Amino acid sequence: MPTRETSDVIVIGAGVVGAACAHYAALAGLSVTVVDRGPVAGGTTGAGEGNLLVSDKEPGPELDLALLSTALWTELAERLPPSVEYEAKGGLVVASDATGLRALRAFAARQEKAGVVAHEVSGDRLHDLEPHLAPGLPGGFHYPQDAQVMPAHAAAQLLRAAGDRVRLVLGEEVTGLLTEPGGRVRGVRTATRELHAPHVVNAAGTWGGALAALAGVHLPVLPRRGFVLVTEPLPRVVRHKVYAADYVADVASGSAALQTSAVVEGTPAGPVLIGASRERVGFDRTLSTEVLRRLAAGATALFPVLGGVRAIRTYPGFRPYLPDHLPAIGPDPRVPGLLHACGHEGAGIGLAPATGQLVAAALTGARPPLDAHPFRPERFDTAAP
């Protein structure tokens, strides 16, 4: 006979988004059960670089979410342990030619009107910020609000900081949703037990679409694969998050084809992380030598000093992609009691705190910290307004 266990809310997914949802729900006074088929941060979060970015986002709902999260990460960094490795190091976006610099200038001007801080850096001053940057670049923009965390530790500490209001059920896959005769959610089923709650949050990341399907609703989350190349530990040769201007276009693209753009950043532990690639190939984890070649070439073009450095490992991850590049956050009117918090693509770590606050507000009936309408989960239905 399955064991019956009850809480106020069940969060499916122990990545950083699920951890943030649990964290803020617990702070609001709710008891939370977090269920994951693997360990904490065992999916997309554990394969991430830990970026907390505003620099790559056009004005609009996602940037609003990022700006709120930026403030929340600053607050969290003051009360979470140092192991989260929060580093407010800023970002540097560089252009390869005068045309690219003009495009960056126009982009930054739009962002500044929305509350982003961006400072133009002339070509002859780039080395003040990054001494090892390649010579001859025409300029770029410095974004002091960009930051970084160690994502797996951040997820774990968000859960731990919530105290005994959060209970973890790890290594158990959700196989079905429990519903009342009228269709309202009343919990979840795993292979070994039933867990009961009047609210269930889908924070399953790349698998959020499959979880939604268990509830009988459509949420078109697709995996978008990316690789990260990791160097041997180094002295701090890269001070900021540094990326080429074409990274912004790649983030906004809906193409399924392989795209790569140079993204380079150091870490407090010493290794340099090198990205970024994007392609939709399902959940294929096959190592791509072509991707690694492109990543290495892009990184050494920005930082020639890396040409003599050893890469010690690489790993793939799957970003949860939705067609309009906005996450699904909030209650699903098609299934009372079901909420979604997934589809953040490569920005989930940065957007997690604001997502958690939106979900907690929906659970408690509190006023949301920003307009949640653009993130409504049912917007992909053809009849949705």
Secondary structure by P-SEA (a helix, b strand, c coil): cbbbbbccbbbccccaaaaaaaaaaaaabbbbbbbbccccccccccccccccccccccccaaaaaaaaaaaaaaaaaaccccccccccbbbbbbbccaaaaaaaaaaaaaaaaabbbbbbbccccccccccccccccccccccccccccaaaaaaaaaaaaacccccccccccccbbbbcccccccccccccccccccbbbcccccaaaaaaaaaccccbbbbbbbbbbbcccccccccccccccaaaaaaacccccbbbbbbbbccccbbbbbbbccccccccccccaaaaaaaaaaaaaaccccccccccbbbbbbcccccccccccccccccccbbbbcccccccccaaaaaaaaaaaaaaccccccccccccccccccccc
